[in-house]
């Protein structure tokens, strides 16, 4: 069974999707590659999993949480799963480059494929794709917009990370 909810937070309207008791999607409304709510999905704003998600995200946005303790089940290809697993190894307050992730999964020449897989990440923030920057350190690509990526990175490292948005994507 697939269930969903949406709510307002400081980032905007978030939409969460759970499938069989696992989080399978977390999107900022209007982002690229956002799941479309199907007619057979059940709206469940009081689902305990969603309550826990909302609390953990609130704690994260307030700076009192650096990781999440939630059951995740993103749906994707085997390659995407490898990339998303590698993303989860980037810790709070740190950043990595697309090429570093490609090397980390044993595909050093697959930087573009890694970037494409990152762009399809269905669990924004929970699988921290916002922690990946271009080879020159500039912010590039983010399904929820570069302003959201910059906000998330600034939240994690407000005094130590200088961010430059590359408007020539």
N, C-alpha and C positions, 0 to 999 in steps of 0.2 A: 504494500500500500504506500502511496506517495502522499505526503502531507506538506503543507506550506503555510507560511505566514509572512507578513510584512510589517514593518514599524519604522518610525522616524528615529534617527539618531543624529549626532553632530555631523556625520558624513553625508547624510541625506536619507532617502528611503532605502532600507535594506530589505531584501527578499531572501528568505531561507527556505530550503527544501530538504525534507527528510524522506528517506526511502527505507522501509523495513527497520526503523529504529536507528538509522545512521544518517548523519548529515551528508547530503549529496550535492548541495548547492548553497552558495551564499553570494549574492549579487547586489551591486548598487544599481538601483532602478535606472534603466536606460543604458547600461554599459554594453559593450560589444559582447557577443556570444552568450547573452543572458538566456537562461531557459525560459520557455514560454509556458505559462500555467495552463495545464491541460484540463479539459472538462471533467475528467475522472479523478483529479487530484482533490483531496479534502483539505479545506482551510481549517487549520488547527492552531489558533493563536495561543492556546493554553497548554499545548503539548509540553510536558516537563523538559524534553530535550531542547525545545525552543526557549523556554524560560531560562535554562542553564546557559544556553548560547548568548542570550541577551545580557545576562548578568556578567558573563565573562568578557563580552565585547565592551560593556560599560566600564568594567574594571580596567581593561586594556586602554581605552580612550582616556581614562583618568590617570594612567601611568602606574597603576598598582598591580598590573598583570603583565608578565612578559612571555607567557606561553599559554596554550589552551589544553584543556583536559576534556575532549569531546570525541565521540566515536565518529570517524570520518569514513566515507565510502564514495570517493569521486569516481565517476564513470569515464573511462577513456581507453585508448589503445595501450598496448604494452609499453610502447615508447613513451607516451605521455605519462603513464604511471611511473616510469623510471625517473623522468624529469621532475615530476611532482614530489617524488620521494626525496630527490636531491635538494629540492627547494626547502623541504622541511629540516634539512641539516644546517641551514643558514640561521644562526641564532639572532635573537632580538638585539637590535642595535648594530648589527653587522650588515655589510653589503657584499655582493659578489657580482662578477661580470658574466655575461652570457657565455663567453669562451671558457671560463673556469667551470661552469656547470657542464658544458659539453665534455670537457676533459674528465670531470668527476664521474660521468656516466660511461666513460670509455669510448666516447665518440668525439674526439677533439676537432674533427673537421665538420661537425654537424651543428655549428653555432646557429645557423638560420632555422634548422629544424627544432632545436631546443627553444629558440625564441618563439616559434609558432606554437609549440606545446605549452609554453608558459602563458601565452596569450589565451589559450583555451582552458586555463585553470578554472574549475567551477567553484572553488572554495576560497574566494578572495579573503585576504588577511589570515585565515586559518592555515592555508598553505601559502606561505609568505612570498608571493611573486613580486610584491612591491620592493623587495630587498635586492633586486637584480637591476644593474645599471649597465650602460654601454661601456665599451673598452676604454673610452676617454673619460669615464666617470660621470658622464652626463645622463640625465634621465631620458629614457627612450621607451616608447611603447608601454601602455598600461590600459587594459580594457575599460577601466573605470575613469580614465583620463589622467593626464600627467599632474594636474593640480591635486587629485586625490592621492596619487603616488607620493608626491612631495609632502603632503600633509601627514601621511602615515610614516614616512621616513623621519620627518621632523619630530613627530610624536615619540619615536623610538630613540632618537639621538638629538635632542633639541639644541644642545650647546656645542656638539662636536662635529656635526655633519654640515658641510656647505653644499647646497644643492644648486645645480644649474639645469634648467629645463632646455632641452634641445627641441626647438620648434621646427626643425627640418627633418621630420621623421620620414 
